[in-house]
Amino acid sequence: MTDPLEFDAGPLKGAELDKAQFRWWAPADAKNLSGVLVLIPGRNGDGRAMANDPQWQALATSLNLGSVACFFYGDKEFFKY
């Protein structure tokens, strides 16, 4: 298994996000992945640790997937009613 890689997209003003951060993981021996498992716990939830979770890694490996776990944070309400 490989160590997860981190990516910080910075603030995304159009989505009212102060942070958009990601952690990528793929099996060490993966050559041609079939897809990506996207792990998002919801707005203001930091799901990046999910990329390190052995159960998510086992699922991704069994399906020949990589995974990206997300952290979206914004203290402003996004939806305008």
C-alpha positions in Angstrom: 0.0 0.0 0.0 1.2 3.5 -0.8 1.3 6.5 1.5 -1.5 9.0 0.8 -0.7 12.2 -1.2 -2.1 15.6 0.0 -3.5 18.3 -2.2 -4.8 21.7 -1.1 -7.0 23.6 -3.6 -7.2 26.6 -1.3 -10.3 28.7 -0.9 -13.1 28.2 -3.5 -15.1 31.5 -3.4 -17.9 30.3 -5.8 -18.8 27.5 -3.4 -18.2 29.6 -0.3 -15.5 27.3 0.9 -12.5 28.5 2.9 -10.8 25.2 2.5 -10.9 22.4 -0.1 -8.3 19.8 0.8 -7.9 16.2 -0.5 -5.9 13.1 0.2 -5.3 10.6 -2.6 -4.5 6.9 -2.0 -4.0 3.9 -4.4 -2.8 0.4 -3.9 1.0 0.2 -4.4 0.8 -2.4 -7.1 -2.0 -0.7 -9.1 -1.2 -0.3 -12.8 -4.6 0.6 -14.4 -7.2 1.6 -11.9 -10.9 0.9 -12.7 -12.0 4.1 -11.1 -11.9 6.3 -8.0 -13.8 5.9 -4.6 -14.7 9.4 -3.4 -15.0 9.7 0.3 -16.9 12.9 1.5 -18.3 13.1 5.0 -20.2 16.3 4.2 -19.6 20.1 4.3 -17.3 21.0 7.2 -16.5 17.4 7.8 -12.8 16.4 7.5 -12.8 13.0 5.8 -9.1 13.0 4.9 -8.3 10.4 7.5 -10.7 8.0 5.7 -7.9 7.6 3.0 -5.8 6.0 5.7 -8.5 3.6 7.0 -7.6 0.0 6.3 -11.2 -0.9 5.6 -11.6 1.7 2.9 -8.2 0.7 1.5 -9.3 -3.0 1.4 -12.5 -2.1 -0.4 -10.7 0.1 -2.9 -8.1 -2.6 -3.5 -10.7 -5.3 -3.9 -12.5 -3.2 -6.6 -9.2 -2.0 -8.2 -9.9 1.6 -7.3 -7.9 4.5 -6.0 -9.5 6.7 -3.4 -9.7 10.4 -2.7 -10.9 11.7 0.7 -12.1 15.2 1.0 -12.3 18.1 3.5 -14.6 21.0 2.5 -14.9 23.8 5.1 -16.8 27.0 4.8 -18.4 29.1 7.6 -20.8 30.8 5.2 -24.1 29.3 4.1 -23.8 28.1 0.5 -27.4 27.9 -0.5 -29.3 31.1 -1.0 -33.1 30.7 -0.4 
